[in-house]
Amino acid sequence: MVRGEGVTVARGVTPDEAFDFVLDPAQYVKADTKMIWVTKLADLPNGMLAREDGKFLGRFKGSVVTRYTWERPTSIDVVIEHGVPRSLHAWFEISEVEGGTQIRHVEELDLGHGPLGWVHDALAGGWFARSVRAEVDEIGRLLEAGERGERVHAL
């Protein structure tokens, strides 16, 4: 399994603004270099099913179906429903702090598939961890620069 984690504080930003940014694909793909687009497939009582189109190792295109569950504006949890990785779990913890909002994001990916998965973990682990840290830093930078997300996907 590979894991990445990042924490940032976006000054002058509310938890609702950070929450909306993360769920707006037009904004989120500006920060996450692994992601091409997110398409909502179905609404759920506290989330959605979505197709995530991305780039494996930053190069190879692929898609997975994920289940998003959330509690506005403090948490977003994402797990794989269908796709090649044996497991994928990502989450955001969003909290108000003095002067802004703290955003903590973690991604865990277990490719599985025996030796192929072991090779993936050995080769991609460092890249994956750096990618998630950079993603969180960029979310904070974009929010502080005034970028905001649409609330449409978070209703």
N, C-alpha and C positions, 0 to 999 in steps of 0.2 A: 504494500500500500504506500502511496505517496501522499504527503500532506503539506498544505501551505496555510499560513495564517498571517494576518496583518491587522494593525490597529491604527486608527488615525483620529484626530479631533478636527472637525470642520468648524472653524470659528464663524459666528454670526449665522449659523444654520440651525433650523429646528429639527427635531426628530422626524416630524411629518415630512419635511423637505427631503431629508436623507432617505427615508422609506420610499417616497415616490420616485426619487432618482434611481434607486436600485431596481425598481419594478418597471421602469420605462425603458424598453429596449433601445430606443433612439438615443438615450443618454448612456445607458449601461455599456453599450458596445464601444463607447469612446474610452472607457476605462479598462475594460477586460479584453486583452489581446487574444484570449483563447476563444472568445465568443464572436460569432458573426451576427446572429439574430435570435430572438426569442419570439415564438408565435403562440399565443394563447389558443388552446384547443377546446377547453371547456372550463366553465366556472364551477367552483366548489364552494360550499358554505363559508369556509375560511381560507380560500386560496384558489388555485387553478391547476389544471393539467396543461402542460406546454411542450412544444417541440423546441429543443435548443439545437441550433446549428452552430457548430464550432470548428476549431482547427486543433486536431490532435498533435501534440508537440509543436504547436504553432504553425504546422504545415499541411497536415492531411485532413481534408474536410470530412465531416461526419455529423450525424444527428443522434440525439437520444430523446426519449420522452421522459419528462420529469413531473413530479408532483410538488407543487408549492403549497405550503401552509404558512399562514402568518397571523400575527396579532399586532394590529396597527397601534402605534408606530414603532414597537420595540423589537419585534423579531420576525425573521423570514427564514423558513427552513425548506430545503430543496433535497429531494431524494429521487434516484432513478427509478422509473417504472419499466422502461424497455430500452435496451441498447447493448452495446458490446461490453462495456465494463461490468464486472461482477457486481460492483457497488460504487455508488457515487453519493456522497452526502456533503452538502454545503449549507452553511447558515450564517446569518447576520444577526448580531446583537447591537441594537441601537439605543443609546441612552443619552439623556440630557446631562450636560456638565456645565460648569460655570463658563459662560461666554460662547457656548456652542453645543455641538453634538459629537459624542464619541461613537465611532463605528468600528466594530470588531467583526472580521469575516474569516471563516475557516472553510477550507475545502479538503475533502478526503476522497481519494480515488483508488479503488482496488481493481486493476484490470483483470486479475485472475488469469485463467488460461495457462496454468503451469509455467514451464520455462519461459514462454513469451512474456508472461507477467513479471517474472523475476528480472528479465533483461530490461523490460520497460522501467521497473522501479529503480534499477541501478543506473540507467541512462537518463531517466527523466526526473528523478526525485529533486535534484537541485534546481533544475529549470522550473519545475512546477512550484516549488516553494518561493522562488524569486518572483515568479509571475503573479502569484496571489498577493504577495507584499506590494508589488508595484501597482497592482489593480486597486488595492485599498488606498494607497498613497494618491493615485490619480483620482479616485472618487472624491477624496477630501479636497484636492486641488481644484477640481472642476466645480464642486459645490461652493467653495470659497470664492471662485471667480464669477459666481452668479448663475451657473447652469442649474436648471431645475427640471424635474420630470413631470410628466402628465399624471394626473391621478386616475385616469381611465383604467389602467390595469390593476389598480389597488383597491377598487371598490368592492 
